[in-house]
Amino acid sequence: MVKKNACVFISGAGTNLKALIKSSREYNSPVNIKLIISSTKKAKGLNFAKIYKIPYYILNLNNQLNLALCFKKLKENNISLICLAGYMRILKKKFINKYNNKIINIHPSLLPKYKGLDTFRRVLRSKEKVTGCTVHYVNNKIDSGQIILKKKVYINKNDTETSLKIRVQKAEYKTYAEAIIRIFRQVNF
Ligand code: GRF
């Protein structure tokens, strides 16, 4: 199988980035992670870029020069898929339109429930019995693009935000890899 090139956008710990890199190196993965973009130099996830020797750039995409550099790097690397993984900035319309249906995101809830931040606290406060994660396409509304794949995680009575986060993130790692396999099965991708 000829793999397509993917780029991962991060802002934080980068545990999804690490899982994406690892899964991309398995035989059945349709992608190669060629490029990493971070919104901040403080992102711990940049360590994974270094460990796995993947080129990375720290870019503020609100800055026109940085945005132009980002477009250039995406083009140079022939990127077919952009995976947001804990990317804490809102992409501009211009960006989303240019990469229409080529940007995906992972969110720690069963969308359309609990869009936005602070999902674990809100889920626990609402006494939900089940939550999970969702991989979806990115459009111009936050956490609202077409859903590609969801996975449920059951909530225990004594769950805290921390314990729940650990289980949901574990589910995220598998779900993101599966979702990527799924989208490349689509004929037009
Ligand atoms: C993940 O839980 C993801 O769902 C959300 O941000 C978190 C990022 O974690 N969008 P990490 O940086 O991948 O560890």
Residues whose N, C-alpha, C, O or C-beta is under 5 A from the ligand:
A	BS01	GRF	G12 A13 G14 T15 N16 L17 A85 G86 I106 H107 P108
